[in-house]
Amino acid sequence: MSLPYATEKQVAVAAVRRACHLTSAVFNKLVRNETLTKGDKSPVTVGDYAAQAVISTILQCAFPADPIVGEEDATELREESGHGLRDRIIELANEALVGELGLGDIAEWGIGPGQQQTTQQLLDAIDRGNYAGGRTGRMWTIDPIDGTKGFLRGEQYAVCLSLIVDAQVQVGVIGCPNLLLDPAQPDLGRGVIFVAVKGQGAEQITLNGGSPIPLKIPSISATDINFLESVEAAHSSHSFNDRVSSLLSITRSPIRMDSQAKYGCLARGEGAAYLRMPTGVGYREKIWDHAPGNILVEEAGGVVTDSRGQPLDFGLGRTLGENFGVIAAGKDVHALVLAAVQKAGQEEKVKV
């Protein structure tokens, strides 16, 4: 008897793996060789669309009834003015889909030699990501390139996929092509996929799907805490995090990187807490930015809440609703970090 969501896990890993290879190819072809910058034909745009097309195509073949909450839609690509960008995206997506079958791959998922898709099929695949989300039923979330600035710098970014059932994350997969397999042994190379299934733990595998390593957040004392946080201050308030560090007497410098790679690093014991606190009023976190990381940290023995201590709610639609921030940490220190966050928040209110 197979474990719950065994097929979903296998499909998700296969989809993320192909999208990781695709985005790496986009970087090498378009960023490194052509030195393109942000714009209509930026490598981020090409990579985002092509990776979502690949993942959505695989999900459609494997689970045709499942809706998808994705970041991109193909409206601009359908216009005649977008034909140059469209052609490049279609070419890259098909290259990824028709690659040789790898570990755990099955041709019925729309992958392998001879599985080329038409332009219309791939545009439709991108547009399947328009689901509004909600409280009931199954749905997948896709973030094809999380951490676009990290991607452009050749640093950390992630390809992220999750399955949510009745507002509970059941499967999460985060592919990090530029992340070291083991920071203590850099010669082992880069390219990691983090995988978690509800009630089944978390693991790290290589980009080829092998060498599984179970993940467990290690116990840590309050004096050894350091934070994982975003590179961009616009994404998370560095000054607020600094105040929280002061309240906790933290002396270690934060680890700053883009994307949900932070969740993966936390799950394998790098950094003790991930803080993402609002930088202003009005921004709402997207569910695809946190669903895979949420289950990864929980299955590695950690806790993820907002600043009120409430679990993140993935049943509100395409966002997490009103932004109360995100605090992810090991069980040993989460309560301490949460209390410091709440105290720092009270101090800010008094200033106002």
N, C-alpha and C positions, 0 to 999 in steps of 0.2 A: 504494500500500500504506500503510495507516494505521499510526501508531506504536502500540506496545504500550500497552494500557490507555487508549486514546484515548476510548472510550465511557465507561469508568468515570470518567475525569476530567470529562467533560462532564456526566454525571449528578450527580456529587458537587458540582460547582459550582452546578448548578441547584437541588439540594436545599438546600445551605447558603444560597444567595441567598434562597430563599423563607423559610427559617427565620430568617434575619437580619431580614427585613422583618417577620415575625411578632413576634419578640422586641422589636423597636423599637416596634411597635404596642402590645404589652403594657405596655411602660414608659410610653408616652404616655397610655394609657387607665387603667392601674391604679396606677401609681406617681405620676406627675405630677398626675393629676386626682383620684384617690381617696385618695391618701396612705395606702395600706394598709401595714401593717408585717408582719414575718415571722410566719407562722402558717398555719393550715390552708388559708386561701384567699389566701396571699401571692402576689404577682405572679411570684415565682420559681417556685413550684409550678405555676402556670398555664402560664408560659412553658416550663418544662422539659418538661412532659407534651405540650403542644401542638406544640412544635418537634420532639420525638422522634417524635410521631405523623406529622408531615409528612414528615420525612426517611425514616422507616421505610416509609411508604406508597410513596414514590417508588422506594426501593431494591427493594421487593417487586415493583413493576410492571416495573422494568428488569432485575432479576437475581433472579428468584423462588427460585432454589436457594441463594442466599447467606445464611448465618446472620449474625446481628447481635449484637454485644456492646454493650448500651446501659446507661445509668445508671438508667433508671426502669422500673417495672413498674406495671400498671394494677389491681392487687389492690384498693386502697382505692377506686378510682374505680368499681369494679363493685358496691360496697356501696350500699344505698339511702341511707345517710347522706351519701354523697359526690355526690348527684345535682346539687346546685347547682354545685359545682366542676366536675363532669363536663360539664354543659351548656355552661359557659363555655369549657372546653377544646375541646370538639367544635366550637363556633361559630368559635373562633379558627383552629383547624386547617383547617376547611373554607374559611374566608376566604382563607387562604394557598394552599390547593390550587387553588381555582377562579380565581385571578387570571390576567390575560391572559398569554399566552405571551411570554417575553422572549428575549433573545439566546441562541441555542443550545438553547432548550427544545423538547421533543418531546411531543406530547399522549399518546403511548403510555406515557409514564412516569407517567400518572395525574394530570397537571396541566393546568390551563387551564379555560376555561368549561365547565360541565356535569359536572365531575369530582368533585362532592360525594360524600363517603363517609358511610355510616351510622355511628351510634354504635358498633355492634358491630365494624365494620370498623376504626375508629380505635383502639378499645381493644385489638383483636387486634394492630394495628400496633405499639402501644406494647409489648405483651408479647413481640413478636418479638425484643426486645433481651435476652432471657434466656439467650443462648448462653454456654456455659462457657468458650469459647476453647480454645486448644490449639496443638500443634506443627505440624499439617498442615492443608492445605486453605485455602480462601478464607474470610474473614470481614471484616465491617465493624465499626468502632467508632464510637459516637456519644456525644458529650458535648453535649447540647442547649443548656445555658447553663453554660459554664465561667467561674467567677469570679462567684458569685452576689452577693457583697457589692459588688463593683464595679458589677454590674448595678443593684442597688438605689440606689447612690449616683449613678447616671448617668455612671459612669466606664467603665473598661475591662472588657469581658467578651468571650467568644468562643463562636461556634458551631463545633464541631469534628467532623470526619468523616475517617476513614481507611479504606483497604483494606489488609488484611494477607493475604499469601499465603505459606503455609509458614513462618510466624513472621517474615517480612520485610515491612516496610511498603513498599508499592508506590505508593500514592497518598495524599496528605494535603491537606486543604482546611481552612483556618481563616478564618472570617468574623468581622470585628471592626467592628461598626456604628459605634462611637464613636471609632475611631482615625483620626487625621488622615491624609489621602492623602499629604501631604508636610509634615513638621514645619517645614520651612523656608518653606513657603508655606501658612499656615493658611487663607487665603482660598479655597483649592481645595476645602475642605470635608472632611467625614468619611465614613467607610464604605469599608472595604478587605477584599478577599478575597485571602488568600495561598494559592497553589497549587503543589504539587510532585509530580512523577512520577519514580520511580526511573530514573536515567540520563538524564533529560530536562531537568534544571535546575529552578529555582524562579522564580516570578513573582508579581507583585502586580497585581490587577485591581480595578476599581471594583465596587461592589455591583451594578451593572447588567451586569457581565461584560465591560466594555470597557476600553480604554486599558491593555493589558498592558505591564508594565515588568519586564524580567529582573532578578533579584536575585542579588547576589554580595557576600559579606561582605568588606569592604575590609581590606587589610593594616593592621596597627596595631602600634605599639611597646609594650613593656611599661609604659612610663611613662604611656601614654595609656589604660590599661585602666580601665573602670568597670563595675560589675556591674548587671545586671538582676535584680531579686528581687521576691518577693511583698510585697504591702502588709501582709498579716497575718503577724505573727511566729509565730503558731501553725502556719502552713503551711510555713515554712522558717526556720531558725535565723539571725536577724539577727546575734546576737552571734558566732556562728561565722564568718559572712561578714565581720564586722568584723575578726576576727583574721586571716583570709586576706588581707584588704586590707592590714593592717599588715605582714604578711610580704612582700607584694609592693610595699610602699611606695606603695600607691595613695592618691592624694589627692582624686580626683574623687568626688563623692557618688554613691551608687547611684541608679538609676532604679527606682522602685517602682511596680508596677502589678499588677492581678489578671489571672489567666487565661493562656492560651497566646498571648495577644497579645505576651508577652515573646519567644517564639520568633520571631514575625514581625518584631518590632523588631530583634532580633539579626540576622536574615537580611538586613535592609536597612541594617544598619550603625549602628543606634542602640544604644549599649552594646557592650561587647566580650565579655562572658561572662554567661551565665545560671547562677546557682547555686541549687539547691534541696536543701539538706542536711536530714537528719532532725532533728526537734525532740524526739523521744523514741523509746522502744522500742515496737514493735508495729504502727505504722501501715505499711501497704503501699500503694505508689503504684498507681493504676489505669491500665490500658493506654490507656484513652481520654483520659487526661490528658496523655499524652506522645507517642503514636504520630504524630499529624499534625505536631507540632512537630519531632519527631526527623527525619523525612524532609525537612522544609522546611529545617532548618539544614544537614543533610548536602548537599542538592542546591544550597544557596547557597555551598557550599565550606567548611562548618564541620565540627566534630567533636562528637559527643555520646557521653558515657560515664557510668558511675557513678564513685564515688570510688576504685574499684580500677583504673580505666582500662579497664574492660570495657564492650563495647557493651550497651545496654539489651536485655533479652530479652523479646520479645513473644510467646513461645510457652509461657509458664508458666500460662496461664489468663487470668482477668480482672484479675490484678495482675502487677506486675513482680517478685514474690517478695520476699525479704528486702530491706529498704530500705537501699541503700548510697548514696542520694542521686543527684542528676543534675547533671552539669557539661556545659554546651554553650558552645562558643566557636569563634572562628575558628582555622584551622589554625596561624596564627602564634603564638598565645598559649595554646592549650589545654594543652600540656605544662607550661607555667609555672604555670598556674592549678591543674592537677591536682597538681603537686608541692607547692604551697603548701597545698592542701586536705589532702593526706596528712600533711604536717608538723603542721598544726593539729590533725588527728585524733590523731596520736601524742601531742601535748601534752595533749590532753584525757584520754587514757588514763592518762598519768602522774599527772595530778591525782587520778584515781579511785584 
